[in-house]
Amino acid sequence: RARLNTPGLGEDKPADYLERVNREHEDIYKAILRRDPEAARAAMRTHLSNSRERLREAQQRLQDPSAPPA
């Protein structure tokens, strides 16, 4: 597996990207602490969906740097 430069995936500043991803992780963690499997599952699905979208947008920008952000 290749490791991605994940802060470089975002169109915004690395600090903003990391804050957003950290918030997603905190949502998952807090649901687990509450022993709420449905909330944990929903938070994880949201995180995975957002991650896929961030990766898709980054790949699109690499293929066509002149394309506007999605």
N, CA, C and O atoms as a Maestro MAE file, in Angstrom:
{
 s_m_m2io_version
 :::
 2.0.0
}

f_m_ct {
 s_m_title
 :::
 protein
 m_atom[280] {
  # First column is atom index #
  i_m_mmod_type
  r_m_x_coord
  r_m_y_coord
  r_m_z_coord
  i_m_residue_number
  s_m_chain_name
  s_m_pdb_residue_name
  s_m_pdb_atom_name
  i_m_atomic_number
  :::
  1 25 0.828 -1.195 0.000 1 A "ARG " " N  " 7
  2 3 0.000 0.000 0.000 1 A "ARG " " CA " 6
  3 2 0.860 1.241 0.000 1 A "ARG " " C  " 6
  4 15 1.913 1.289 0.635 1 A "ARG " " O  " 8
  5 25 0.413 2.211 -0.696 2 A "ALA " " N  " 7
  6 3 1.099 3.508 -0.714 2 A "ALA " " CA " 6
  7 2 0.427 4.427 0.291 2 A "ALA " " C  " 6
  8 15 -0.796 4.424 0.432 2 A "ALA " " O  " 8
  9 25 1.224 5.199 0.976 3 A "ARG " " N  " 7
  10 3 0.672 6.160 1.935 3 A "ARG " " CA " 6
  11 2 0.424 7.472 1.206 3 A "ARG " " C  " 6
  12 15 1.273 7.959 0.460 3 A "ARG " " O  " 8
  13 25 -0.746 8.028 1.437 4 A "LEU " " N  " 7
  14 3 -1.113 9.289 0.810 4 A "LEU " " CA " 6
  15 2 -0.708 10.455 1.693 4 A "LEU " " C  " 6
  16 15 -0.683 10.344 2.919 4 A "LEU " " O  " 8
  17 25 -0.397 11.553 1.070 5 A "ASN " " N  " 7
  18 3 -0.180 12.803 1.792 5 A "ASN " " CA " 6
  19 2 -1.565 13.384 2.054 5 A "ASN " " C  " 6
  20 15 -2.020 14.265 1.326 5 A "ASN " " O  " 8
  21 25 -2.232 12.890 3.092 6 A "THR " " N  " 7
  22 3 -3.636 13.225 3.290 6 A "THR " " CA " 6
  23 2 -3.909 14.708 3.483 6 A "THR " " C  " 6
  24 15 -4.911 15.186 2.950 6 A "THR " " O  " 8
  25 25 -3.092 15.478 4.209 7 A "PRO " " N  " 7
  26 3 -3.394 16.906 4.267 7 A "PRO " " CA " 6
  27 2 -3.335 17.566 2.896 7 A "PRO " " C  " 6
  28 15 -3.954 18.607 2.679 7 A "PRO " " O  " 8
  29 25 -2.601 16.970 1.980 8 A "GLY " " N  " 7
  30 3 -2.520 17.512 0.634 8 A "GLY " " CA " 6
  31 2 -3.730 17.177 -0.227 8 A "GLY " " C  " 6
  32 15 -3.850 17.672 -1.348 8 A "GLY " " O  " 8
  33 25 -4.627 16.341 0.288 9 A "LEU " " N  " 7
  34 3 -5.817 15.982 -0.477 9 A "LEU " " CA " 6
  35 2 -6.820 17.120 -0.536 9 A "LEU " " C  " 6
  36 15 -7.536 17.279 -1.524 9 A "LEU " " O  " 8
  37 25 -6.864 17.895 0.508 10 A "GLY " " N  " 7
  38 3 -7.891 18.922 0.586 10 A "GLY " " CA " 6
  39 2 -7.565 20.135 -0.249 10 A "GLY " " C  " 6
  40 15 -6.402 20.472 -0.468 10 A "GLY " " O  " 8
  41 25 -8.603 20.775 -0.705 11 A "GLU " " N  " 7
  42 3 -8.451 22.025 -1.445 11 A "GLU " " CA " 6
  43 2 -8.130 23.153 -0.468 11 A "GLU " " C  " 6
  44 15 -7.512 24.152 -0.837 11 A "GLU " " O  " 8
  45 25 -8.555 22.982 0.768 12 A "ASP " " N  " 7
  46 3 -8.360 24.017 1.777 12 A "ASP " " CA " 6
  47 2 -7.018 23.849 2.486 12 A "ASP " " C  " 6
  48 15 -6.205 23.009 2.100 12 A "ASP " " O  " 8
  49 25 -6.795 24.641 3.507 13 A "LYS " " N  " 7
  50 3 -5.537 24.601 4.250 13 A "LYS " " CA " 6
  51 2 -5.400 23.276 4.996 13 A "LYS " " C  " 6
  52 15 -6.402 22.713 5.439 13 A "LYS " " O  " 8
  53 25 -4.174 22.771 5.141 14 A "PRO " " N  " 7
  54 3 -3.982 21.504 5.860 14 A "PRO " " CA " 6
  55 2 -4.586 21.518 7.262 14 A "PRO " " C  " 6
  56 15 -5.140 20.509 7.700 14 A "PRO " " O  " 8
  57 25 -4.491 22.631 7.967 15 A "ALA " " N  " 7
  58 3 -5.054 22.699 9.321 15 A "ALA " " CA " 6
  59 2 -6.568 22.518 9.288 15 A "ALA " " C  " 6
  60 15 -7.132 21.867 10.166 15 A "ALA " " O  " 8
  61 25 -7.228 23.087 8.285 16 A "ASP " " N  " 7
  62 3 -8.681 22.935 8.157 16 A "ASP " " CA " 6
  63 2 -9.042 21.487 7.841 16 A "ASP " " C  " 6
  64 15 -9.993 20.935 8.392 16 A "ASP " " O  " 8
  65 25 -8.271 20.891 6.952 17 A "TYR " " N  " 7
  66 3 -8.489 19.487 6.598 17 A "TYR " " CA " 6
  67 2 -8.345 18.606 7.835 17 A "TYR " " C  " 6
  68 15 -9.203 17.767 8.108 17 A "TYR " " O  " 8
  69 25 -7.261 18.800 8.580 18 A "LEU " " N  " 7
  70 3 -7.014 17.972 9.757 18 A "LEU " " CA " 6
  71 2 -8.077 18.184 10.824 18 A "LEU " " C  " 6
  72 15 -8.468 17.237 11.506 18 A "LEU " " O  " 8
  73 25 -8.545 19.406 10.972 19 A "GLU " " N  " 7
  74 3 -9.607 19.681 11.944 19 A "GLU " " CA " 6
  75 2 -10.886 18.933 11.567 19 A "GLU " " C  " 6
  76 15 -11.543 18.347 12.428 19 A "GLU " " O  " 8
  77 25 -11.235 18.954 10.291 20 A "ARG " " N  " 7
  78 3 -12.445 18.282 9.822 20 A "ARG " " CA " 6
  79 2 -12.338 16.765 10.019 20 A "ARG " " C  " 6
  80 15 -13.279 16.132 10.497 20 A "ARG " " O  " 8
  81 25 -11.199 16.191 9.652 21 A "VAL " " N  " 7
  82 3 -11.022 14.747 9.797 21 A "VAL " " CA " 6
  83 2 -10.997 14.368 11.277 21 A "VAL " " C  " 6
  84 15 -11.565 13.347 11.665 21 A "VAL " " O  " 8
  85 25 -10.345 15.179 12.098 22 A "ASN " " N  " 7
  86 3 -10.303 14.898 13.525 22 A "ASN " " CA " 6
  87 2 -11.710 14.927 14.122 22 A "ASN " " C  " 6
  88 15 -12.045 14.100 14.969 22 A "ASN " " O  " 8
  89 25 -12.529 15.877 13.681 23 A "ARG " " N  " 7
  90 3 -13.912 15.962 14.163 23 A "ARG " " CA " 6
  91 2 -14.679 14.686 13.801 23 A "ARG " " C  " 6
  92 15 -15.460 14.176 14.604 23 A "ARG " " O  " 8
  93 25 -14.453 14.182 12.600 24 A "GLU " " N  " 7
  94 3 -15.105 12.932 12.194 24 A "GLU " " CA " 6
  95 2 -14.661 11.784 13.097 24 A "GLU " " C  " 6
  96 15 -15.484 10.970 13.518 24 A "GLU " " O  " 8
  97 25 -13.374 11.716 13.393 25 A "HIS " " N  " 7
  98 3 -12.864 10.668 14.281 25 A "HIS " " CA " 6
  99 2 -13.446 10.817 15.684 25 A "HIS " " C  " 6
  100 15 -13.800 9.823 16.317 25 A "HIS " " O  " 8
  101 25 -13.545 12.044 16.170 26 A "GLU " " N  " 7
  102 3 -14.119 12.277 17.499 26 A "GLU " " CA " 6
  103 2 -15.572 11.826 17.558 26 A "GLU " " C  " 6
  104 15 -16.007 11.271 18.566 26 A "GLU " " O  " 8
  105 25 -16.322 12.059 16.492 27 A "ASP " " N  " 7
  106 3 -17.720 11.614 16.456 27 A "ASP " " CA " 6
  107 2 -17.810 10.097 16.605 27 A "ASP " " C  " 6
  108 15 -18.671 9.587 17.321 27 A "ASP " " O  " 8
  109 25 -16.923 9.387 15.931 28 A "ILE " " N  " 7
  110 3 -16.891 7.922 16.034 28 A "ILE " " CA " 6
  111 2 -16.534 7.514 17.460 28 A "ILE " " C  " 6
  112 15 -17.201 6.671 18.059 28 A "ILE " " O  " 8
  113 25 -15.484 8.115 17.992 29 A "TYR " " N  " 7
  114 3 -15.000 7.785 19.333 29 A "TYR " " CA " 6
  115 2 -16.064 8.047 20.394 29 A "TYR " " C  " 6
  116 15 -16.283 7.217 21.276 29 A "TYR " " O  " 8
  117 25 -16.722 9.195 20.308 30 A "LYS " " N  " 7
  118 3 -17.741 9.546 21.307 30 A "LYS " " CA " 6
  119 2 -18.918 8.578 21.262 30 A "LYS " " C  " 6
  120 15 -19.467 8.221 22.304 30 A "LYS " " O  " 8
  121 25 -19.303 8.157 20.076 31 A "ALA " " N  " 7
  122 3 -20.394 7.185 19.965 31 A "ALA " " CA " 6
  123 2 -19.995 5.854 20.595 31 A "ALA " " C  " 6
  124 15 -20.811 5.202 21.248 31 A "ALA " " O  " 8
  125 25 -18.752 5.455 20.400 32 A "ILE " " N  " 7
  126 3 -18.267 4.213 21.013 32 A "ILE " " CA " 6
  127 2 -18.258 4.355 22.531 32 A "ILE " " C  " 6
  128 15 -18.668 3.438 23.242 32 A "ILE " " O  " 8
  129 25 -17.794 5.498 23.032 33 A "LEU " " N  " 7
  130 3 -17.790 5.724 24.484 33 A "LEU " " CA " 6
  131 2 -19.197 5.650 25.070 33 A "LEU " " C  " 6
  132 15 -19.389 5.156 26.182 33 A "LEU " " O  " 8
  133 25 -20.179 6.145 24.317 34 A "ARG " " N  " 7
  134 3 -21.572 6.107 24.777 34 A "ARG " " CA " 6
  135 2 -22.181 4.713 24.624 34 A "ARG " " C  " 6
  136 15 -23.319 4.468 25.025 34 A "ARG " " O  " 8
  137 25 -21.402 3.811 24.039 35 A "ARG " " N  " 7
  138 3 -21.886 2.450 23.754 35 A "ARG " " CA " 6
  139 2 -23.134 2.501 22.874 35 A "ARG " " C  " 6
  140 15 -24.128 1.814 23.111 35 A "ARG " " O  " 8
  141 25 -23.036 3.341 21.857 36 A "ASP " " N  " 7
  142 3 -24.140 3.538 20.917 36 A "ASP " " CA " 6
  143 2 -23.707 3.017 19.551 36 A "ASP " " C  " 6
  144 15 -23.155 3.764 18.743 36 A "ASP " " O  " 8
  145 25 -23.960 1.730 19.293 37 A "PRO " " N  " 7
  146 3 -23.462 1.148 18.041 37 A "PRO " " CA " 6
  147 2 -24.067 1.776 16.793 37 A "PRO " " C  " 6
  148 15 -23.389 1.891 15.772 37 A "PRO " " O  " 8
  149 25 -25.323 2.182 16.856 38 A "GLU " " N  " 7
  150 3 -25.940 2.796 15.680 38 A "GLU " " CA " 6
  151 2 -25.287 4.135 15.355 38 A "GLU " " C  " 6
  152 15 -25.014 4.427 14.190 38 A "GLU " " O  " 8
  153 25 -25.037 4.948 16.376 39 A "ALA " " N  " 7
  154 3 -24.377 6.241 16.151 39 A "ALA " " CA " 6
  155 2 -22.941 6.034 15.680 39 A "ALA " " C  " 6
  156 15 -22.461 6.763 14.813 39 A "ALA " " O  " 8
  157 25 -22.251 5.039 16.249 40 A "ALA " " N  " 7
  158 3 -20.874 4.756 15.834 40 A "ALA " " CA " 6
  159 2 -20.847 4.316 14.372 40 A "ALA " " C  " 6
  160 15 -19.991 4.745 13.599 40 A "ALA " " O  " 8
  161 25 -21.787 3.464 14.010 41 A "ARG " " N  " 7
  162 3 -21.868 2.989 12.628 41 A "ARG " " CA " 6
  163 2 -22.159 4.153 11.676 41 A "ARG " " C  " 6
  164 15 -21.542 4.270 10.617 41 A "ARG " " O  " 8
  165 25 -23.099 5.004 12.065 42 A "ALA " " N  " 7
  166 3 -23.445 6.152 11.216 42 A "ALA " " CA " 6
  167 2 -22.263 7.107 11.083 42 A "ALA " " C  " 6
  168 15 -21.990 7.607 9.992 42 A "ALA " " O  " 8
  169 25 -21.559 7.364 12.190 43 A "ALA " " N  " 7
  170 3 -20.404 8.265 12.149 43 A "ALA " " CA " 6
  171 2 -19.290 7.674 11.288 43 A "ALA " " C  " 6
  172 15 -18.617 8.399 10.556 43 A "ALA " " O  " 8
  173 25 -19.098 6.364 11.377 44 A "MET " " N  " 7
  174 3 -18.060 5.719 10.568 44 A "MET " " CA " 6
  175 2 -18.426 5.767 9.093 44 A "MET " " C  " 6
  176 15 -17.569 6.018 8.246 44 A "MET " " O  " 8
  177 25 -19.683 5.531 8.786 45 A "ARG " " N  " 7
  178 3 -20.113 5.596 7.380 45 A "ARG " " CA " 6
  179 2 -19.948 7.007 6.824 45 A "ARG " " C  " 6
  180 15 -19.521 7.191 5.683 45 A "ARG " " O  " 8
  181 25 -20.289 7.996 7.639 46 A "THR " " N  " 7
  182 3 -20.103 9.385 7.212 46 A "THR " " CA " 6
  183 2 -18.631 9.658 6.948 46 A "THR " " C  " 6
  184 15 -18.280 10.266 5.936 46 A "THR " " O  " 8
  185 25 -17.770 9.210 7.856 47 A "HIS " " N  " 7
  186 3 -16.331 9.425 7.703 47 A "HIS " " CA " 6
  187 2 -15.812 8.747 6.433 47 A "HIS " " C  " 6
  188 15 -15.058 9.352 5.671 47 A "HIS " " O  " 8
  189 25 -16.211 7.504 6.206 48 A "LEU " " N  " 7
  190 3 -15.750 6.793 5.011 48 A "LEU " " CA " 6
  191 2 -16.259 7.460 3.738 48 A "LEU " " C  " 6
  192 15 -15.526 7.582 2.757 48 A "LEU " " O  " 8
  193 25 -17.500 7.885 3.760 49 A "SER " " N  " 7
  194 3 -18.063 8.571 2.596 49 A "SER " " CA " 6
  195 2 -17.318 9.875 2.322 49 A "SER " " C  " 6
  196 15 -16.966 10.167 1.179 49 A "SER " " O  " 8
  197 25 -17.080 10.653 3.370 50 A "ASN " " N  " 7
  198 3 -16.336 11.906 3.211 50 A "ASN " " CA " 6
  199 2 -14.917 11.640 2.725 50 A "ASN " " C  " 6
  200 15 -14.397 12.377 1.887 50 A "ASN " " O  " 8
  201 25 -14.288 10.589 3.249 51 A "SER " " N  " 7
  202 3 -12.922 10.249 2.838 51 A "SER " " CA " 6
  203 2 -12.870 9.878 1.362 51 A "SER " " C  " 6
  204 15 -11.981 10.317 0.633 51 A "SER " " O  " 8
  205 25 -13.832 9.067 0.930 52 A "ARG " " N  " 7
  206 3 -13.883 8.693 -0.495 52 A "ARG " " CA " 6
  207 2 -14.076 9.922 -1.369 52 A "ARG " " C  " 6
  208 15 -13.453 10.042 -2.424 52 A "ARG " " O  " 8
  209 25 -14.938 10.835 -0.933 53 A "GLU " " N  " 7
  210 3 -15.192 12.042 -1.714 53 A "GLU " " CA " 6
  211 2 -13.947 12.926 -1.767 53 A "GLU " " C  " 6
  212 15 -13.622 13.476 -2.820 53 A "GLU " " O  " 8
  213 25 -13.252 13.066 -0.644 54 A "ARG " " N  " 7
  214 3 -12.016 13.862 -0.642 54 A "ARG " " CA " 6
  215 2 -10.983 13.251 -1.581 54 A "ARG " " C  " 6
  216 15 -10.308 13.970 -2.318 54 A "ARG " " O  " 8
  217 25 -10.860 11.936 -1.556 55 A "LEU " " N  " 7
  218 3 -9.908 11.253 -2.431 55 A "LEU " " CA " 6
  219 2 -10.307 11.412 -3.896 55 A "LEU " " C  " 6
  220 15 -9.456 11.668 -4.747 55 A "LEU " " O  " 8
  221 25 -11.600 11.259 -4.193 56 A "ARG " " N  " 7
  222 3 -12.082 11.415 -5.562 56 A "ARG " " CA " 6
  223 2 -11.779 12.816 -6.085 56 A "ARG " " C  " 6
  224 15 -11.315 12.976 -7.214 56 A "ARG " " O  " 8
  225 25 -12.042 13.832 -5.259 57 A "GLU " " N  " 7
  226 3 -11.778 15.210 -5.676 57 A "GLU " " CA " 6
  227 2 -10.285 15.452 -5.887 57 A "GLU " " C  " 6
  228 15 -9.892 16.146 -6.825 57 A "GLU " " O  " 8
  229 25 -9.456 14.879 -5.018 58 A "ALA " " N  " 7
  230 3 -8.009 15.052 -5.165 58 A "ALA " " CA " 6
  231 2 -7.516 14.388 -6.448 58 A "ALA " " C  " 6
  232 15 -6.690 14.953 -7.164 58 A "ALA " " O  " 8
  233 25 -8.021 13.194 -6.738 59 A "GLN " " N  " 7
  234 3 -7.628 12.510 -7.969 59 A "GLN " " CA " 6
  235 2 -8.072 13.299 -9.193 59 A "GLN " " C  " 6
  236 15 -7.350 13.379 -10.187 59 A "GLN " " O  " 8
  237 25 -9.254 13.874 -9.114 60 A "GLN " " N  " 7
  238 3 -9.758 14.684 -10.221 60 A "GLN " " CA " 6
  239 2 -8.873 15.911 -10.433 60 A "GLN " " C  " 6
  240 15 -8.569 16.265 -11.572 60 A "GLN " " O  " 8
  241 25 -8.460 16.558 -9.348 61 A "ARG " " N  " 7
  242 3 -7.584 17.731 -9.469 61 A "ARG " " CA " 6
  243 2 -6.233 17.350 -10.049 61 A "ARG " " C  " 6
  244 15 -5.646 18.122 -10.807 61 A "ARG " " O  " 8
  245 25 -5.730 16.167 -9.702 62 A "LEU " " N  " 7
  246 3 -4.449 15.718 -10.252 62 A "LEU " " CA " 6
  247 2 -4.553 15.464 -11.754 62 A "LEU " " C  " 6
  248 15 -3.620 15.756 -12.502 62 A "LEU " " O  " 8
  249 25 -5.677 14.924 -12.189 63 A "GLN " " N  " 7
  250 3 -5.863 14.631 -13.610 63 A "GLN " " CA " 6
  251 2 -6.107 15.894 -14.419 63 A "GLN " " C  " 6
  252 15 -5.681 15.994 -15.570 63 A "GLN " " O  " 8
  253 25 -6.799 16.869 -13.811 64 A "ASP " " N  " 7
  254 3 -7.114 18.109 -14.517 64 A "ASP " " CA " 6
  255 2 -6.978 19.280 -13.547 64 A "ASP " " C  " 6
  256 15 -7.971 19.731 -12.976 64 A "ASP " " O  " 8
  257 25 -5.753 19.775 -13.359 65 A "PRO " " N  " 7
  258 3 -5.525 20.857 -12.391 65 A "PRO " " CA " 6
  259 2 -6.315 22.125 -12.691 65 A "PRO " " C  " 6
  260 15 -6.510 22.948 -11.797 65 A "PRO " " O  " 8
  261 25 -6.771 22.302 -13.927 66 A "SER " " N  " 7
  262 3 -7.518 23.514 -14.267 66 A "SER " " CA " 6
  263 2 -9.003 23.392 -13.935 66 A "SER " " C  " 6
  264 15 -9.738 24.378 -14.004 66 A "SER " " O  " 8
  265 25 -9.451 22.179 -13.571 67 A "ALA " " N  " 7
  266 3 -10.867 21.980 -13.257 67 A "ALA " " CA " 6
  267 2 -11.210 22.674 -11.947 67 A "ALA " " C  " 6
  268 15 -10.414 22.657 -11.008 67 A "ALA " " O  " 8
  269 25 -12.402 23.290 -11.877 68 A "PRO " " N  " 7
  270 3 -12.808 23.929 -10.625 68 A "PRO " " CA " 6
  271 2 -13.093 22.879 -9.559 68 A "PRO " " C  " 6
  272 15 -13.452 21.750 -9.894 68 A "PRO " " O  " 8
  273 25 -12.939 23.228 -8.270 69 A "PRO " " N  " 7
  274 3 -13.242 22.273 -7.197 69 A "PRO " " CA " 6
  275 2 -14.700 21.841 -7.259 69 A "PRO " " C  " 6
  276 15 -15.573 22.615 -7.654 69 A "PRO " " O  " 8
  277 25 -14.951 20.606 -6.868 70 A "ALA " " N  " 7
  278 3 -16.333 20.076 -6.887 70 A "ALA " " CA " 6
  279 2 -17.166 20.674 -5.782 70 A "ALA " " C  " 6
  280 15 -18.344 20.344 -5.650 70 A "ALA " " O  " 8
  :::
 }
 m_bond[279] {
  # First column is bond index #
  i_m_from
  i_m_to
  i_m_order
  :::
  1 1 2 1
  2 2 3 1
  3 3 4 2
  4 3 5 1
  5 5 6 1
  6 6 7 1
  7 7 8 2
  8 7 9 1
  9 9 10 1
  10 10 11 1
  11 11 12 2
  12 11 13 1
  13 13 14 1
  14 14 15 1
  15 15 16 2
  16 15 17 1
  17 17 18 1
  18 18 19 1
  19 19 20 2
  20 19 21 1
  21 21 22 1
  22 22 23 1
  23 23 24 2
  24 23 25 1
  25 25 26 1
  26 26 27 1
  27 27 28 2
  28 27 29 1
  29 29 30 1
  30 30 31 1
  31 31 32 2
  32 31 33 1
  33 33 34 1
  34 34 35 1
  35 35 36 2
  36 35 37 1
  37 37 38 1
  38 38 39 1
  39 39 40 2
  40 39 41 1
  41 41 42 1
  42 42 43 1
  43 43 44 2
  44 43 45 1
  45 45 46 1
  46 46 47 1
  47 47 48 2
  48 47 49 1
  49 49 50 1
  50 50 51 1
  51 51 52 2
  52 51 53 1
  53 53 54 1
  54 54 55 1
  55 55 56 2
  56 55 57 1
  57 57 58 1
  58 58 59 1
  59 59 60 2
  60 59 61 1
  61 61 62 1
  62 62 63 1
  63 63 64 2
  64 63 65 1
  65 65 66 1
  66 66 67 1
  67 67 68 2
  68 67 69 1
  69 69 70 1
  70 70 71 1
  71 71 72 2
  72 71 73 1
  73 73 74 1
  74 74 75 1
  75 75 76 2
  76 75 77 1
  77 77 78 1
  78 78 79 1
  79 79 80 2
  80 79 81 1
  81 81 82 1
  82 82 83 1
  83 83 84 2
  84 83 85 1
  85 85 86 1
  86 86 87 1
  87 87 88 2
  88 87 89 1
  89 89 90 1
  90 90 91 1
  91 91 92 2
  92 91 93 1
  93 93 94 1
  94 94 95 1
  95 95 96 2
  96 95 97 1
  97 97 98 1
  98 98 99 1
  99 99 100 2
  100 99 101 1
  101 101 102 1
  102 102 103 1
  103 103 104 2
  104 103 105 1
  105 105 106 1
  106 106 107 1
  107 107 108 2
  108 107 109 1
  109 109 110 1
  110 110 111 1
  111 111 112 2
  112 111 113 1
  113 113 114 1
  114 114 115 1
  115 115 116 2
  116 115 117 1
  117 117 118 1
  118 118 119 1
  119 119 120 2
  120 119 121 1
  121 121 122 1
  122 122 123 1
  123 123 124 2
  124 123 125 1
  125 125 126 1
  126 126 127 1
  127 127 128 2
  128 127 129 1
  129 129 130 1
  130 130 131 1
  131 131 132 2
  132 131 133 1
  133 133 134 1
  134 134 135 1
  135 135 136 2
  136 135 137 1
  137 137 138 1
  138 138 139 1
  139 139 140 2
  140 139 141 1
  141 141 142 1
  142 142 143 1
  143 143 144 2
  144 143 145 1
  145 145 146 1
  146 146 147 1
  147 147 148 2
  148 147 149 1
  149 149 150 1
  150 150 151 1
  151 151 152 2
  152 151 153 1
  153 153 154 1
  154 154 155 1
  155 155 156 2
  156 155 157 1
  157 157 158 1
  158 158 159 1
  159 159 160 2
  160 159 161 1
  161 161 162 1
  162 162 163 1
  163 163 164 2
  164 163 165 1
  165 165 166 1
  166 166 167 1
  167 167 168 2
  168 167 169 1
  169 169 170 1
  170 170 171 1
  171 171 172 2
  172 171 173 1
  173 173 174 1
  174 174 175 1
  175 175 176 2
  176 175 177 1
  177 177 178 1
  178 178 179 1
  179 179 180 2
  180 179 181 1
  181 181 182 1
  182 182 183 1
  183 183 184 2
  184 183 185 1
  185 185 186 1
  186 186 187 1
  187 187 188 2
  188 187 189 1
  189 189 190 1
  190 190 191 1
  191 191 192 2
  192 191 193 1
  193 193 194 1
  194 194 195 1
  195 195 196 2
  196 195 197 1
  197 197 198 1
  198 198 199 1
  199 199 200 2
  200 199 201 1
  201 201 202 1
  202 202 203 1
  203 203 204 2
  204 203 205 1
  205 205 206 1
  206 206 207 1
  207 207 208 2
  208 207 209 1
  209 209 210 1
  210 210 211 1
  211 211 212 2
  212 211 213 1
  213 213 214 1
  214 214 215 1
  215 215 216 2
  216 215 217 1
  217 217 218 1
  218 218 219 1
  219 219 220 2
  220 219 221 1
  221 221 222 1
  222 222 223 1
  223 223 224 2
  224 223 225 1
  225 225 226 1
  226 226 227 1
  227 227 228 2
  228 227 229 1
  229 229 230 1
  230 230 231 1
  231 231 232 2
  232 231 233 1
  233 233 234 1
  234 234 235 1
  235 235 236 2
  236 235 237 1
  237 237 238 1
  238 238 239 1
  239 239 240 2
  240 239 241 1
  241 241 242 1
  242 242 243 1
  243 243 244 2
  244 243 245 1
  245 245 246 1
  246 246 247 1
  247 247 248 2
  248 247 249 1
  249 249 250 1
  250 250 251 1
  251 251 252 2
  252 251 253 1
  253 253 254 1
  254 254 255 1
  255 255 256 2
  256 255 257 1
  257 257 258 1
  258 258 259 1
  259 259 260 2
  260 259 261 1
  261 261 262 1
  262 262 263 1
  263 263 264 2
  264 263 265 1
  265 265 266 1
  266 266 267 1
  267 267 268 2
  268 267 269 1
  269 269 270 1
  270 270 271 1
  271 271 272 2
  272 271 273 1
  273 273 274 1
  274 274 275 1
  275 275 276 2
  276 275 277 1
  277 277 278 1
  278 278 279 1
  279 279 280 2
  :::
 }
}
